[in-house]
C-alpha cells in the first residue's frame, strides 16, 4: 500500500478575507481531505468551514499537534499517512512548520518517505521581508527575543552588530501584548541610522508596514499593543 500525502496548508493570519489570502487550488485540496493534524481543533474547524470544506465537519478527523506535543508522539500522528490516508497539517495562523511546532513532524515524514506537499498561502515572515525594502538576499529569522530586559538589550545589540558585519536583515517577533516594550528597547538601544521595519496586522484591517531609521521612529512610535507584528532590523541599511 502506498502512503498518504502530507499537505502543508497555510491558514489566514487573522480574520481576513479568505479569498484574498487562500488560493482556489488550496481550497480545492481542503475540500477533499477528511483527516487533519491541527494546533487547535476549534479554530481549525472554523477555517475549514470558511474555506468551503465539502465534508460535514463531524466527519473530519483531527489530531492535535501543539507546543505541548512531544517528539515521541509524532509516530502516532503519522500512522494514518502510513496507512494511505492523505492528511492536512494546519498551523494556527500562517504557514505550517514556519515558527511552528509542525517542523519536527515534517522532518519525520521525510524520514518515513511520506510525500510532503507545501501549499501556497500567507507567511507573515516573508510578507514582512518582501514589503520592508531591506535586504532579501541575506536574512535570518530569530523567533522571540529574551523577555528579561538586560538579556533582550544584549540580544538586540548582537543582532544589530551581526546585521552590520554580515549585511543581513534580522527578523524577529514578540508576543503581541509585549510589542511596545520591545519597540522601546529597540529604539533606545540601536544606532540612530539603523533601519527598522515594523510590519503589523499583515493582511488584516489596520495593516501597517513602514521602514524608517531609529532616529525617525523616535519622533513618533506607533501603538503595537496586542497587534501581531514582525520586526525587521538592518544596521547597515
C-alpha positions in Angstrom: 0.0 0.0 0.0 1.3 3.5 -0.9 1.5 6.1 1.8 -0.8 9.1 2.0 0.5 12.6 1.3 1.1 15.3 3.9 -0.3 18.6 2.7 1.0 21.7 4.5 -1.9 24.1 4.4 -1.5 27.8 5.2 -4.2 29.5 7.2 -5.1 33.2 7.3 -3.2 35.4 9.7 -6.4 36.6 11.3 -9.9 37.4 10.4 -9.0 38.5 6.9 -10.9 37.9 3.6 -10.1 34.2 2.8 -10.5 35.0 -1.0 -7.5 37.4 -0.6 -5.2 35.0 1.2 -6.0 31.4 0.3 -5.8 30.5 -3.4 -8.6 28.4 -5.0 -6.3 25.4 -5.6 -5.7 25.3 -1.8 -9.4 25.4 -1.1 -9.9 22.6 -3.6 -7.4 20.5 -1.7 -9.1 21.3 1.6 -12.4 20.3 0.1 -11.4 16.7 -0.3 -9.4 16.0 2.9 -11.0 14.3 5.8 -8.0 14.0 8.1 -6.0 16.8 9.7 -3.3 17.5 12.2 -4.0 20.8 13.8 -2.9 23.2 16.5 -6.4 24.0 17.8 -9.4 21.9 16.6 -12.0 24.7 17.2 -10.3 27.3 15.1 -9.3 24.7 12.5 -12.9 23.8 12.0 -13.8 27.4 11.7 -11.2 27.8 9.0 -12.3 24.7 7.1 -15.9 25.8 7.2 -14.9 29.3 5.9 -12.7 27.6 3.2 -15.7 25.7 1.9 -14.9 22.1 3.0 -17.2 19.8 1.1 -17.4 17.3 4.0 -19.6 17.7 7.2 -17.3 18.9 9.9 -18.2 16.0 12.2 -16.8 13.6 9.6 -13.4 15.3 9.6 -10.8 13.6 11.9 -8.4 15.9 13.8 -5.3 15.1 15.8 -3.6 17.8 17.8 0.0 19.0 17.4 0.9 22.0 19.5 3.7 23.3 21.7 3.0 20.6 24.3 3.3 17.7 21.8 6.4 15.5 22.5 8.5 14.2 19.6 7.7 10.7 20.7 4.0 11.3 19.8 4.9 12.1 16.1 4.9 8.4 15.2 1.2 8.1 16.1 0.3 11.3 14.2 1.8 9.9 11.1 0.2 6.5 11.4 -2.8 7.4 9.2 -0.4 8.6 6.5 1.5 5.3 6.6 -1.9 3.6 6.2 -2.5 5.6 3.0 -4.7 8.5 4.2 -3.9 11.9 2.8 -3.6 14.4 5.7 -3.5 18.2 6.0 -1.2 19.9 8.5 -2.7 23.2 9.8 -0.9 25.8 11.8 -2.9 28.2 14.0 -2.1 31.0 11.6 0.2 31.3 8.6 2.4 28.6 7.1 2.8 25.2 8.9 6.3 24.4 10.2 7.5 28.0 10.0 8.0 29.3 13.6 5.6 26.4 14.3 5.8 23.0 16.1 5.0 21.2 12.9 8.6 21.2 11.7 9.6 18.1 13.6 6.6 16.2 12.2 7.5 17.1 8.6 11.1 16.0 9.2 9.9 12.6 10.4 7.6 12.4 7.4 10.6 12.7 5.1 12.4 10.0 7.1 9.5 7.7 6.5 9.3 8.5 2.8 5.9 10.2 3.2 5.4 12.7 0.4 5.2 16.3 1.7 3.4 19.0 -0.4 3.6 22.6 0.7 0.7 24.7 -0.5 0.6 28.4 -1.2 -0.6 30.9 1.4 0.3 33.7 3.8 3.6 33.7 5.7 3.9 36.8 7.9 7.7 36.5 7.9 8.0 36.5 4.1 5.3 39.1 3.6 7.2 41.4 6.1 10.5 40.8 4.4 9.0 41.4 0.9 7.5 44.7 1.9 10.3 46.0 4.1 12.7 47.2 1.4 15.5 45.6 3.4 18.0 43.0 2.2 16.1 40.0 0.9 19.2 38.1 -0.2 20.7 37.7 3.3 18.3 37.4 6.2 17.8 35.4 9.4 14.7 34.8 11.5 15.3 34.6 15.2 11.8 34.0 16.6 11.2 35.5 20.0 13.9 37.6 21.8 14.5 37.2 25.5 11.9 38.7 27.8 14.3 39.7 30.6 15.3 43.3 29.9 19.1 43.0 30.2 19.2 39.8 28.1 16.9 41.4 25.5 19.1 44.5 25.1 22.2 42.3 24.8 20.4 40.3 22.0 19.4 43.5 20.2 23.0 44.8 20.2 24.2 41.4 19.0 21.6 41.4 16.1 22.5 44.9 15.1 26.2 44.1 15.0 25.6 40.9 13.1 23.5 42.8 10.6 26.3 45.4 10.0 29.1 42.8 9.7 27.1 40.4 7.5 24.9 42.8 5.7 22.0 40.7 6.9 18.4 41.6 7.7 17.5 40.4 11.2 13.8 39.3 11.7 12.1 38.6 15.0 8.7 38.7 16.7 7.2 39.2 20.1 4.0 38.2 22.0 1.6 40.9 20.9 1.0 42.3 24.4 4.8 42.9 24.8 5.3 44.5 21.4 5.5 48.1 22.8 8.2 47.2 25.3 10.3 45.5 22.6 9.8 48.5 20.3 11.0 50.9 23.0 14.0 48.6 23.7 15.0 48.7 20.1 14.7 52.4 19.7 16.6 53.0 22.9 19.4 50.6 22.1 20.1 50.8 18.3 22.1 53.3 16.4 20.1 56.2 15.1 20.9 55.4 11.4 19.9 51.7 11.8 16.8 50.8 9.7 13.8 49.2 11.4 10.7 47.9 9.6 7.5 47.4 11.5 5.1 45.1 9.8 1.9 45.0 11.8 -1.5 43.3 11.2 -0.4 41.9 7.9 -3.3 41.1 5.5 -5.7 42.5 8.2 -7.6 45.7 8.6 -5.3 48.4 10.1 -2.3 46.9 8.4 0.9 49.0 9.0 4.1 48.4 7.1 6.8 51.1 7.4 10.6 51.2 7.3 12.3 54.1 8.9 15.6 54.8 10.7 15.6 54.6 14.5 16.0 58.4 14.6 12.8 58.8 12.6 10.9 56.2 14.7 11.8 58.1 17.9 9.8 61.0 16.7 6.5 59.0 16.9 6.2 55.4 18.0 3.2 53.5 16.7 0.8 51.7 19.1 1.6 48.0 18.6 -0.1 46.6 21.8 -2.0 43.3 21.0 -1.3 43.6 17.3 0.6 40.8 15.6 3.9 42.4 14.5 7.1 41.3 12.7 10.2 43.4 13.3 13.0 43.7 10.8 16.3 45.3 11.6 19.2 46.3 9.3 22.2 48.1 10.8 23.9 48.6 7.5 20.9 50.0 5.6 
